[in-house]
Amino acid sequence: MSNRDHLPMIPDYNGACLSALIPALLGPRGTRDLPEWFPHQARDARGVVVLLLDGLGYLQWQQHQQFAPALHSCEVASLTTIAPSTTAAALTSLTTGLSPGEHGIIGYRMDMGTTVMNTLRWGDEKSDLRLRFPPQQVQACPPFLGASVPVISKAELEGSGFTQAHLAGVRPMGWRAASSIAVTVKECLDNGDSFVYAYYDGVDKIAHERGFGPYYEAEIRAADAIVSEIMSILPSDVVLLVTADHGQVMVGDNTLPIHKSVAEHVHHQSGEGRFRWLHARRGREDALLHAARVHEDVAWVVSKDQIIEEKWFGSRVSSDALRRMGDVALAPFMPVSFDDPADTGAFPLMCRHGSLTEDEMRIPLFAFRK
């Protein structure tokens, strides 16, 4: 089956998209005049709490509703995330309100010219890269439209390179146990904050390490309990919005090497298993694209030019974002990933994301108000 039999879900940057959430909430009209795709319960709220559940895609929630009664009780809408459907790019799009083509954080592992940098660790296999690539120079767009909002996230993430890149200027309210999230939300609201952002990564971590099954179901219950606790402390004029950065695909051990006829044209790789950038050896760009079509049975094989033309990364692509792209991308539509020997981790990943399938691209937007 060729990629002509599948269509990628290109982000709806001009509509119901993750990158449109913060501009709608914190823009000049606030919750008085939200876009039509926003849940009704968010309208005219005095205050807003946004909770990001990393990795909880819309389709996975639909398949596990019985484990999430609090979320099931909410009004819900469906959005698209951005491309690639991966945490570093998506969280930066959420906080800045920009597409990856604009803010320049285009994936998990980015070609920085002299090395490929893991954006979540802000380093390569040799060293921390915060001095070499200052985070606020790599991504200079202010989060939350320049407002200094409270951000409730893991305390150990404070000060990291990626945090500096997508959360510069916020008021960090670090938690060390998930039970503290709702308590801290209440403190912020009691202190007069009208907008609070909270982040929880458990669903994504368990899906990566354990896949779908009893561990995942237990984690959905745990995440739903956090939602329930926040619901219990909300004043009647504050709305809770719960969303995600991407969904998941169960890949297991279906990780494929780049075909040897392709590899001979590749200088290096970046991206990740489900959005694998291939960087051509000098002068071999066309040969690489032609050879890479051997993978069309499992993936969209697209050139950089096609990605820009079809606006996968948005209608505007900065010169920095353009430099960080490879020449050809492999974005699987089948439940597989592509191996890069330089992309190593502590354990094999069972669930993955990054591509433009509906499982990965569709995310929920839940709303609750007393």
C-alpha positions as CSV (number, residue, x, y, z in Angstrom):
1,M,0.0,0.0,0.0
2,S,1.5,3.4,-1.0
3,N,1.2,6.7,0.8
4,R,-1.3,7.8,-1.8
5,D,-3.8,5.6,0.0
6,H,-3.4,7.6,3.2
7,L,-3.6,11.3,3.9
8,P,-1.6,13.0,6.7
9,M,-3.7,15.0,9.2
10,I,-2.1,18.4,8.6
11,P,-2.5,20.7,11.6
12,D,-5.4,23.1,11.5
13,Y,-3.3,26.2,12.4
14,N,-6.1,28.6,11.4
15,G,-8.7,26.8,13.4
16,A,-9.0,24.3,16.3
17,C,-5.3,23.8,17.0
18,L,-3.2,23.5,20.1
19,S,-1.3,26.6,19.0
20,A,-4.5,28.7,19.0
21,L,-5.4,28.0,22.7
22,I,-3.4,30.5,24.6
23,P,-3.9,33.4,22.2
24,A,-7.6,32.9,22.4
25,L,-7.6,32.8,26.2
26,L,-5.1,35.6,26.9
27,G,-5.8,37.8,23.9
28,P,-7.6,41.2,24.3
29,R,-11.1,39.7,24.2
30,G,-10.3,36.9,26.7
31,T,-13.0,34.4,27.4
32,R,-15.8,36.8,26.3
33,D,-15.4,36.0,22.6
34,L,-13.7,32.6,22.2
35,P,-13.6,30.8,18.8
36,E,-16.6,28.7,18.0
37,W,-14.6,25.5,18.5
38,F,-14.0,26.2,22.2
39,P,-16.2,24.3,24.7
40,H,-19.2,26.4,25.8
41,Q,-18.3,26.2,29.5
42,A,-15.1,28.2,28.9
43,R,-17.0,31.3,27.8
44,D,-17.3,34.3,30.1
45,A,-15.2,32.6,32.8
46,R,-13.3,35.0,35.2
47,G,-10.4,32.7,35.5
48,V,-8.9,29.8,33.6
49,V,-6.8,26.8,34.7
50,V,-5.1,24.9,31.8
51,L,-3.9,21.4,32.6
52,L,-1.7,19.7,30.0
53,L,-1.8,15.9,30.2
54,D,1.2,14.9,28.2
55,G,0.4,12.1,25.7
56,L,-3.4,11.8,26.2
57,G,-4.6,11.7,22.6
58,Y,-8.3,12.1,21.8
59,L,-8.7,8.6,20.4
60,Q,-6.9,7.0,23.3
61,W,-9.2,8.9,25.7
62,Q,-12.2,7.6,23.8
63,Q,-10.9,4.1,24.1
64,H,-10.3,4.4,27.9
65,Q,-13.2,6.6,29.0
66,Q,-14.3,4.0,31.7
67,F,-11.0,4.7,33.6
68,A,-11.5,8.5,33.6
69,P,-14.9,9.4,35.1
70,A,-13.9,13.0,35.9
71,L,-12.9,13.7,32.3
72,H,-15.9,11.8,31.1
73,S,-18.1,14.3,32.9
74,C,-16.6,17.3,31.1
75,E,-17.6,19.0,27.9
76,V,-15.1,18.0,25.2
77,A,-13.9,19.2,21.9
78,S,-11.4,17.8,19.5
79,L,-8.3,19.8,18.3
80,T,-5.3,19.0,16.2
81,T,-1.8,19.3,17.6
82,I,1.1,20.6,15.5
83,A,3.6,18.8,13.4
84,P,5.6,16.9,14.3
85,S,3.3,15.6,17.0
86,T,6.0,15.6,19.6
87,T,6.4,17.2,23.1
88,A,9.1,19.7,22.5
89,A,7.5,21.2,19.4
90,A,3.9,21.0,20.8
91,L,4.6,22.5,24.2
92,T,6.4,25.4,22.6
93,S,3.5,25.9,20.2
94,L,1.1,25.8,23.2
95,T,2.9,28.4,25.3
96,T,4.0,30.8,22.5
97,G,0.8,30.4,20.3
98,L,3.0,29.9,17.3
99,S,3.6,27.1,14.8
100,P,6.9,25.2,14.8
101,G,7.8,27.0,11.6
102,E,7.6,30.3,13.5
103,H,9.2,29.4,16.9
104,G,11.8,27.0,15.4
105,I,11.6,24.1,17.9
106,I,10.8,21.6,15.1
107,G,11.2,18.3,16.9
108,Y,12.8,16.1,19.5
109,R,16.3,16.0,18.0
110,M,17.2,19.1,16.0
111,D,20.1,19.7,13.6
112,M,21.9,22.7,15.0
113,G,24.5,22.8,12.3
114,T,27.4,21.4,14.2
115,T,25.6,18.7,16.1
116,V,22.2,17.2,16.6
117,M,20.6,18.4,19.9
118,N,18.1,16.6,22.0
119,T,15.8,19.5,22.7
120,L,14.2,18.0,25.9
121,R,17.7,17.4,27.4
122,W,19.2,20.4,25.6
123,G,22.3,18.4,24.9
124,D,23.9,15.9,22.6
125,E,25.6,12.6,23.4
126,K,28.7,14.5,24.6
127,S,27.6,17.4,26.7
128,D,25.0,20.0,27.9
129,L,24.5,22.6,25.1
130,R,23.0,25.5,27.0
131,L,26.1,27.6,26.7
132,R,26.7,26.8,23.1
133,F,23.1,27.2,22.1
134,P,21.4,29.6,24.7
135,P,17.8,28.4,24.9
136,Q,16.3,31.9,24.8
137,Q,18.3,32.7,21.6
138,V,17.3,29.4,19.9
139,Q,13.6,30.1,20.8
140,A,13.1,33.8,21.6
141,C,9.3,34.1,21.3
142,P,7.8,34.9,24.8
143,P,5.3,32.4,26.3
144,F,1.8,33.3,27.3
145,L,1.8,36.5,25.2
146,G,4.4,38.0,27.5
147,A,2.4,37.5,30.7
148,S,4.2,36.2,33.8
149,V,1.8,33.4,34.7
150,P,2.2,30.7,37.4
151,V,3.4,27.4,35.9
152,I,2.9,24.2,38.0
153,S,5.2,21.6,36.7
154,K,7.8,19.2,38.0
155,A,10.3,21.0,40.2
156,E,13.3,19.2,38.6
157,L,12.4,20.7,35.2
158,E,13.0,24.2,36.5
159,G,16.1,25.7,34.9
160,S,16.4,23.1,32.2
161,G,17.3,24.2,28.7
162,F,14.0,23.3,27.3
163,T,12.1,25.0,30.1
164,Q,14.1,28.2,29.4
165,A,13.3,27.9,25.8
166,H,9.5,27.6,26.1
167,L,8.7,29.0,29.6
168,A,11.0,32.0,29.9
169,G,9.7,34.6,32.3
170,V,7.0,32.6,34.0
171,R,6.5,32.1,37.7
172,P,7.6,28.5,38.4
173,M,5.6,26.6,41.1
174,G,7.4,23.3,41.1
175,W,5.8,20.1,42.4
176,R,7.6,17.0,43.6
177,A,4.6,14.8,44.0
178,A,1.5,14.9,41.7
179,S,-0.7,15.2,44.8
180,S,0.5,18.8,45.1
181,I,-0.8,19.9,41.8
182,A,-4.4,20.7,42.9
183,V,-3.2,22.2,46.2
184,T,-0.9,24.6,44.3
185,V,-3.6,25.5,41.8
186,K,-5.9,26.5,44.7
187,E,-3.1,28.6,46.2
188,C,-2.6,30.4,42.9
189,L,-6.4,31.1,42.6
190,D,-6.6,32.2,46.2
191,N,-3.8,34.6,45.6
192,G,-5.7,36.3,42.8
193,D,-4.2,34.7,39.7
194,S,-6.8,34.5,36.9
195,F,-4.7,32.2,34.7
196,V,-2.8,29.1,35.8
197,Y,-1.0,26.5,33.7
198,A,-0.2,23.0,35.0
199,Y,1.7,20.2,33.4
200,Y,1.7,16.5,34.1
201,D,3.7,13.9,32.2
202,G,2.6,10.5,33.7
203,V,0.4,9.3,30.8
204,D,3.1,9.9,28.2
205,K,5.8,8.2,30.3
206,I,3.8,5.1,31.0
207,A,2.7,4.8,27.4
208,H,6.3,5.0,26.3
209,E,7.6,2.5,28.8
210,R,4.6,0.1,29.1
211,G,2.4,0.6,26.1
212,F,-1.4,0.2,26.3
213,G,-2.7,-2.3,28.9
214,P,-3.1,-2.5,32.7
215,Y,-0.3,0.0,33.5
216,Y,-1.7,2.5,31.1
217,E,-5.2,2.0,32.5
218,A,-3.9,2.6,36.0
219,E,-2.2,5.8,34.9
220,I,-5.3,7.1,33.2
221,R,-7.1,6.6,36.6
222,A,-4.2,8.5,38.3
223,A,-4.4,11.4,35.9
224,D,-8.1,11.5,36.2
225,A,-7.8,11.7,40.0
226,I,-5.6,14.9,39.5
227,V,-8.4,16.3,37.3
228,S,-11.0,15.4,39.9
229,E,-9.0,17.1,42.7
230,I,-8.7,20.3,40.7
231,M,-12.4,20.2,39.9
232,S,-13.1,20.1,43.6
233,I,-11.3,23.3,44.5
234,L,-12.5,25.4,41.6
235,P,-14.6,28.6,42.3
236,S,-17.7,28.7,40.2
237,D,-16.4,31.4,37.9
238,V,-13.2,29.6,37.0
239,V,-13.1,27.1,34.2
240,L,-10.7,24.1,34.0
241,L,-9.4,23.2,30.5
242,V,-7.6,19.9,30.1
243,T,-5.8,19.2,26.9
244,A,-2.7,17.3,25.6
245,D,0.2,17.8,23.3
246,H,-0.1,14.6,21.1
247,G,-1.6,11.1,21.0
248,Q,0.2,7.8,20.8
249,V,0.7,4.8,18.5
250,M,1.6,1.3,19.8
251,V,4.8,0.4,18.0
252,G,6.4,-2.2,20.3
253,D,9.5,-3.6,18.6
254,N,8.5,-2.7,15.1
255,T,11.5,-0.4,14.6
256,L,12.9,-0.5,11.1
257,P,16.4,0.4,9.9
258,I,16.8,2.8,7.0
259,H,17.1,0.7,3.9
260,K,20.7,0.3,2.8
261,S,19.9,1.9,-0.6
262,V,18.7,5.0,1.3
263,A,21.5,5.0,3.9
264,E,24.2,5.4,1.3
265,H,22.8,8.9,0.5
266,V,22.4,9.9,4.2
267,H,24.9,12.1,6.0
268,H,23.1,12.0,9.3
269,Q,19.6,11.9,10.8
270,S,17.5,14.0,13.2
271,G,13.9,14.1,14.4
272,E,12.6,10.8,16.0
273,G,11.4,7.4,15.1
274,R,8.0,8.5,13.8
275,F,9.2,11.7,12.2
276,R,12.7,10.8,10.9
277,W,14.6,13.6,9.1
278,L,17.2,12.3,6.6
279,H,20.0,14.8,5.9
280,A,21.5,14.1,2.5
281,R,25.1,13.9,1.6
282,R,26.1,17.0,-0.4
283,G,24.6,16.8,-3.9
284,R,22.5,13.8,-3.3
285,E,19.2,15.4,-2.3
286,D,17.3,14.2,-5.3
287,A,18.8,10.7,-5.1
288,L,17.9,10.5,-1.5
289,L,14.3,11.4,-2.1
290,H,14.1,8.8,-4.9
291,A,15.7,6.1,-2.9
292,A,13.6,6.8,0.2
293,R,10.4,5.9,-1.6
294,V,11.3,2.3,-0.9
295,H,9.6,3.1,2.5
296,E,6.3,4.3,1.0
297,D,4.6,1.0,2.1
298,V,4.7,2.2,5.7
299,A,5.4,5.9,5.7
300,W,4.8,9.2,4.0
301,V,8.1,10.0,2.2
302,V,8.2,13.8,1.8
303,S,10.7,16.3,0.8
304,K,11.4,19.5,2.7
305,D,9.9,21.5,-0.1
306,Q,6.7,19.5,0.0
307,I,6.4,19.9,3.8
308,I,6.8,23.7,3.4
309,E,4.4,23.9,0.5
310,E,1.7,21.8,2.3
311,K,2.3,23.9,5.5
312,W,2.9,21.0,7.8
313,F,4.9,23.4,10.1
314,G,2.6,26.4,9.5
315,S,2.3,29.0,6.8
316,R,5.4,30.9,7.9
317,V,8.8,29.1,8.3
318,S,11.7,31.1,9.7
319,S,15.2,30.8,8.3
320,D,16.3,29.1,11.6
321,A,13.5,26.5,11.3
322,L,14.4,25.9,7.6
323,R,18.1,25.3,8.5
324,R,17.1,22.7,11.1
325,M,15.1,20.6,8.7
326,G,16.5,17.6,6.9
327,D,16.1,17.0,3.1
328,V,13.6,14.2,3.4
329,A,11.2,13.1,6.1
330,L,9.9,9.7,6.9
331,A,6.6,10.0,8.7
332,P,5.0,6.5,9.3
333,F,1.3,5.9,8.8
334,M,1.8,2.3,9.9
335,P,2.6,1.4,13.6
336,V,6.4,1.4,13.0
337,S,9.3,3.7,13.8
338,F,12.6,4.3,12.0
339,D,15.9,3.6,13.8
340,D,18.7,6.0,14.2
341,P,21.7,4.4,15.9
342,A,22.6,7.9,17.4
343,D,19.1,8.2,19.0
344,T,19.4,6.1,22.1
345,G,17.4,5.9,25.3
346,A,17.2,4.2,28.7
347,F,14.7,1.6,27.4
348,P,12.8,0.6,24.3
349,L,9.7,2.7,23.6
350,M,6.5,0.8,23.3
351,C,4.3,3.7,22.3
352,R,5.6,6.5,20.1
353,H,4.4,9.6,18.4
354,G,5.6,12.3,16.0
355,S,3.8,11.5,12.7
356,L,0.6,12.8,11.3
357,T,-1.8,10.0,11.8
358,E,-5.2,10.6,13.5
359,D,-4.0,8.7,16.6
360,E,-1.2,11.1,17.1
361,M,-2.7,14.3,15.8
362,R,-6.1,14.5,17.4
363,I,-6.1,15.8,21.0
364,P,-8.9,16.6,23.4
365,L,-10.0,19.9,24.9
366,F,-12.0,19.2,28.0
367,A,-13.9,21.9,29.9
368,F,-15.4,21.8,33.4
369,R,-17.1,24.6,35.4
370,K,-19.2,24.3,38.5
